[in-house]
């Protein structure tokens, strides 16, 4: 994994952790979360993040 890939992975995981917290606190809906996840997957293109993106919320 290159440094850029590692950075993108960290940014994706951190961003989605915050989004999950917002979802759990009722700030955003599941639909908003999934839409945001799709955008962040496209933006950061994480290697490992794609393995977990929808598993935690189904």
Backbone as ProteinMPNN parsed JSONL, in Angstrom:
{"seq_chain_A": "XXXXXXXXXXXXXXXXXXXXXXXXXXXXXXXXXXXXXXXXXXXXXXXXXXXXXXXXXX", "coords_chain_A": {"N_chain_A": [[0.852, -1.171, 0.0], [0.624, 2.128, -0.906], [1.79, 5.367, 0.295], [-0.086, 7.357, -0.327], [-2.395, 5.812, -0.758], [-2.712, 4.767, 1.801], [-3.159, 7.123, 3.249], [-5.579, 7.963, 2.047], [-7.198, 5.84, 2.848], [-7.223, 6.189, 5.647], [-8.451, 8.722, 5.792], [-10.958, 8.157, 4.659], [-11.969, 6.212, 6.492], [-12.027, 7.705, 8.885], [-13.768, 9.81, 8.2], [-16.123, 8.356, 7.653], [-16.577, 7.257, 10.131], [-17.341, 9.465, 11.612], [-19.673, 10.062, 10.19], [-21.203, 7.765, 10.777], [-21.578, 8.163, 13.494], [-23.162, 10.45, 13.413], [-25.41, 9.355, 12.187], [-26.212, 7.479, 14.138], [-26.931, 9.239, 16.146], [-29.16, 10.403, 15.127], [-28.945, 12.559, 13.446], [-28.617, 12.384, 10.72], [-30.253, 10.467, 8.128], [-30.603, 6.906, 7.294], [-30.613, 6.721, 4.544], [-29.355, 9.116, 3.804], [-26.853, 8.581, 4.906], [-25.992, 6.352, 3.357], [-25.881, 7.512, 0.822], [-23.906, 9.443, 1.26], [-21.777, 7.731, 1.9], [-21.377, 6.476, -0.567], [-20.457, 8.643, -2.083], [-18.079, 9.258, -0.7], [-16.675, 6.863, -1.045], [-16.156, 7.0, -3.78], [-14.602, 9.324, -3.814], [-12.329, 8.836, -2.098], [-11.524, 6.242, -2.689], [-10.933, 3.833, -1.093], [-9.001, 0.966, -0.095], [-9.512, -1.057, 1.833], [-11.781, -0.061, 2.98], [-13.95, -0.469, 1.259], [-14.638, -3.055, 1.782], [-16.06, -2.963, 4.112], [-18.064, -1.075, 3.869], [-20.971, -1.251, 3.665], [-21.645, -3.262, 5.411], [-21.846, -2.802, 8.209], [-24.263, -1.518, 8.666], [-26.476, -2.892, 7.753]], "CA_chain_A": [[0.0, 0.0, 0.0], [1.42, 3.354, -0.988], [1.453, 6.386, 1.297], [-1.334, 7.999, -0.746], [-3.477, 4.867, -0.491], [-2.877, 4.707, 3.247], [-3.78, 8.394, 3.633], [-6.976, 7.917, 1.614], [-7.879, 4.873, 3.706], [-7.439, 6.842, 6.946], [-9.439, 9.782, 5.617], [-12.267, 7.522, 4.464], [-12.412, 5.591, 7.749], [-12.331, 8.779, 9.829], [-14.965, 10.494, 7.721], [-17.29, 7.502, 7.82], [-16.809, 7.112, 11.565], [-18.134, 10.642, 11.978], [-20.999, 9.915, 9.585], [-21.918, 6.754, 11.57], [-21.964, 8.818, 14.736], [-24.287, 11.32, 13.073], [-26.54, 8.466, 11.955], [-26.629, 6.934, 15.432], [-27.519, 10.328, 16.931], [-30.352, 10.881, 14.446], [-28.686, 13.799, 12.692], [-28.841, 12.033, 9.313], [-31.007, 9.224, 7.934], [-29.841, 5.823, 6.652], [-30.484, 7.068, 3.129], [-28.298, 10.131, 3.734], [-25.59, 7.9, 5.195], [-25.593, 5.541, 2.205], [-25.517, 8.437, -0.252], [-22.616, 10.012, 1.641], [-20.795, 6.648, 1.771], [-21.097, 6.315, -1.998], [-19.631, 9.781, -2.498], [-16.754, 9.121, -0.084], [-15.993, 5.746, -1.716], [-15.659, 7.526, -5.055], [-13.576, 10.329, -3.567], [-11.108, 8.316, -1.476], [-11.192, 4.934, -3.267], [-10.199, 3.055, -0.1], [-8.795, -0.444, -0.398], [-10.205, -1.867, 2.826], [-13.073, 0.546, 3.283], [-14.99, -1.07, 0.425], [-15.032, -4.318, 2.389], [-16.92, -2.714, 5.266], [-18.905, 0.108, 3.695], [-22.385, -1.469, 3.961], [-21.818, -4.366, 6.362], [-22.175, -2.365, 9.56], [-25.589, -0.897, 8.803], [-27.557, -3.728, 7.196]], "C_chain_A": [[0.9, 1.238, 0.0], [0.993, 4.33, 0.113], [0.143, 7.086, 0.953], [-2.527, 7.09, -0.478], [-3.767, 4.79, 1.01], [-3.564, 5.976, 3.763], [-5.261, 8.397, 3.266], [-7.792, 6.963, 2.48], [-8.2, 5.508, 5.067], [-8.513, 7.917, 6.84], [-10.842, 9.208, 5.442], [-12.798, 6.973, 5.782], [-12.801, 6.652, 8.778], [-13.624, 9.491, 9.457], [-16.211, 9.653, 7.972], [-17.582, 7.216, 9.292], [-17.662, 8.278, 12.073], [-19.556, 10.544, 11.418], [-21.825, 8.876, 10.349], [-22.396, 7.344, 12.887], [-23.166, 9.731, 14.502], [-25.553, 10.494, 12.848], [-27.093, 7.94, 13.278], [-27.305, 7.978, 16.309], [-28.736, 10.96, 16.252], [-30.178, 12.161, 13.661], [-28.936, 13.578, 11.201], [-29.61, 10.71, 9.258], [-30.092, 8.15, 7.326], [-29.611, 6.14, 5.177], [-29.382, 8.111, 2.924], [-26.929, 9.486, 3.929], [-25.103, 7.122, 3.973], [-25.181, 6.413, 1.015], [-24.129, 9.039, 0.016], [-21.497, 8.969, 1.49], [-20.405, 6.45, 0.314], [-20.177, 7.422, -2.502], [-18.207, 9.643, -1.963], [-15.971, 7.94, -0.675], [-15.401, 6.202, -3.043], [-14.494, 8.48, -4.839], [-12.259, 9.717, -3.105], [-10.641, 6.982, -2.053], [-10.382, 4.072, -2.293], [-10.084, 1.589, -0.504], [-9.619, -1.307, 0.553], [-11.593, -1.333, 3.138], [-14.207, -0.057, 2.483], [-15.465, -2.396, 1.006], [-16.074, -4.127, 3.479], [-17.999, -1.662, 5.035], [-20.373, -0.128, 4.048], [-22.627, -2.527, 5.013], [-22.348, -3.894, 7.704], [-23.605, -1.879, 9.738], [-26.729, -1.749, 8.281], [-28.225, -4.549, 8.239]], "O_chain_A": [[1.817, 1.359, 0.813], [-0.03, 4.137, 0.771], [-0.655, 7.377, 1.844], [-3.567, 7.559, -0.015], [-4.924, 4.753, 1.429], [-4.447, 5.903, 4.617], [-6.103, 8.787, 4.075], [-8.944, 7.247, 2.808], [-9.315, 5.377, 5.571], [-9.387, 8.012, 7.703], [-11.802, 9.721, 6.016], [-13.943, 7.235, 6.15], [-13.808, 6.5, 9.47], [-14.472, 9.741, 10.314], [-17.228, 10.161, 8.444], [-18.73, 6.958, 9.652], [-18.587, 8.088, 12.863], [-20.522, 10.9, 12.094], [-23.023, 9.076, 10.552], [-23.502, 7.05, 13.338], [-24.084, 9.77, 15.321], [-26.64, 10.889, 13.269], [-28.303, 7.958, 13.504], [-28.161, 7.64, 17.128], [-29.282, 11.944, 16.751], [-31.16, 12.782, 13.256], [-29.411, 14.475, 10.505], [-29.615, 9.94, 10.218], [-28.972, 8.433, 6.902], [-28.543, 5.86, 4.632], [-28.58, 8.008, 1.996], [-25.974, 9.796, 3.219], [-23.935, 7.222, 3.596], [-24.242, 6.083, 0.291], [-23.293, 9.129, -0.884], [-20.408, 9.285, 1.011], [-19.227, 6.275, 0.002], [-19.237, 7.168, -3.254], [-17.242, 9.884, -2.688], [-14.748, 8.005, -0.793], [-14.277, 5.834, -3.388], [-13.515, 8.455, -5.584], [-11.199, 10.032, -3.645], [-9.469, 6.633, -1.914], [-9.28, 3.631, -2.619], [-10.964, 1.047, -1.173], [-10.347, -2.196, 0.109], [-12.481, -2.094, 3.523], [-15.328, -0.148, 2.983], [-16.592, -2.813, 0.741], [-16.878, -5.021, 3.741], [-18.782, -1.389, 5.945], [-20.977, 0.734, 4.686], [-23.761, -2.667, 5.47], [-23.224, -4.541, 8.278], [-24.104, -1.837, 10.863], [-27.881, -1.325, 8.373], [-29.15, -5.302, 7.933]]}, "name": "protein", "num_of_chains": 1, "seq": "XXXXXXXXXXXXXXXXXXXXXXXXXXXXXXXXXXXXXXXXXXXXXXXXXXXXXXXXXX"}
